[in-house]
Amino acid sequence: MSNIAGKAYAMNVVTPSNPRITWINRLLFMAARGLPSNLMGLLGLSLIHFARWVILTPKDWPDLGQGKENLQNDYMLFCSNFNGTWDQYIDAFSDGIPSGLDLFWYSATKYPKSIPITPFKDYITFNQINTDYYYSATPGSAQRDIKTNLLIYDHVLQLTELQAKSTPEEFAAAYHKASFAMQIGLGDPGFGPVASLDTERADVNREKYVAASQAKFASQRDHAARKSTEEKPDA
């Protein structure tokens, strides 16, 4: 599964939109940026790294040699990176900002609404596009790991400065207070409990193909070596 890199999952969803009403979506996006309080249900989800909605018109599609696309619809591109499983993410989105999701996909063709959750998941699954290449700079750390590590770093710097100008008693009190605040970030970076077996299954499925490729390469190498030996002139 190329969608997964360490603890993170990449999601890309492309949905057709009615070009006659996508201008309403643009206004809704402008309103969301101007009134971020309406997105608190989304901003409060610590599993989300990034989420973005983009409206693509027919003229926005690149020509990579295939020729100009003849499209009748606008399209909504949704990109997101998050921690946890696909189901956990969709559930959190639907619970956190159900009305916001319905507004963001207002012009989407055949959008079923975010509640009930099953038709919404079916819609996302049908329109999701797998990520061909996904790189994570911190594969062993989730968003929460990084934030708490920065918290620890700040406290350590403060203790370092305090140590040089405080009495042992003052420093001990500050140290205990900082330790209490930092304990939330004393986790164990790494891959942790497995929430999805997709990566492991992909490795198993590739194993036969990789072994066959290696055997074919070895056979071609040996054949080339024998041919080279046979073609050498006698000394």
HELIX and SHEET records of a PDB file:
HELIX    1   1 THR A   22  GLY A   34  1                                  13    
HELIX    2   2 PRO A   36  LEU A   39  5                                   4    
HELIX    3   3 MET A   40  LEU A   43  1                                   4    
HELIX    4   4 PRO A   58  ASP A   60  5                                   3    
HELIX    5   5 TRP A   86  GLY A   96  1                                  11    
HELIX    6   6 PRO A   98  PHE A  104  1                                   7    
HELIX    7   7 ILE A  117  ASN A  127  1                                  11    
HELIX    8   8 GLN A  143  GLN A  163  1                                  21    
HELIX    9   9 PRO A  168  MET A  182  1                                  15    
HELIX   10  10 GLN A  183  GLY A  185  5                                   3    
HELIX   11  11 ASP A  198  GLU A  231  1                                  34    
SHEET    1   A 4 ILE A   4  ALA A   5  0                                        
SHEET    2   A 4 ALA A   8  SER A  17 -1                                        
SHEET    3   A 4 ASP A  74  ASN A  83 -1                                        
SHEET    4   A 4 ILE A  48  LEU A  56 -1                                        
END                                                                             
